[in-house]
Amino acid sequence: MIRMFVGAVTAALAALAGLWLMIAPFALGTQPETGDWTDTTRSEFFTGLGVAVVGLAGAIAFGLAIHADLVARGLLEMKQRVPEPVPVPAPQASSAELATLLAPLVEALREDLNNAPRSSGEHRPNGKGSLVGVEENR
């Protein structure tokens, strides 16, 4: 078990070293700000990229090995996923039922539209009145 922890830490440190190799030319100022990358920068960056990818893959592999070992020893229990029950769909309301439910709402909206005061000019019906007159009243 301790070997897996040492391997995981070493792989994580390798990934960090790879990231440092990738950013070092820019952080230390060896790469000029203008122009293409120098050969040294290109070499350090892609070497660091390779080291970082290998280190990350190693850290993931060691982490999975540690997890498998803990499960095998019984120190970590895997939770069984309980499938969610499929909900029973509600019966579809008929159009007559829907019409009776919505009739009071439609009547209330119709009354509000017919009885609304229109003296301010801000609540004008679509296509009626000019926008210039409304803006001048403000």
Secondary structure, 3 states (H helix, E strand, C coil): CHHHHHHHHHHHHHHHHHHHHHHHHHHCCCCCCCCCCCHHHHHHHHHHHHHHHHHHHHHHHHHHHHHHHHHHHCCCCCCCCCCCCCCCCCCCCCHHHHHHHHHHHHHHHHHHHHHCCCCCCCCCCCCCCCHHHHHHHC
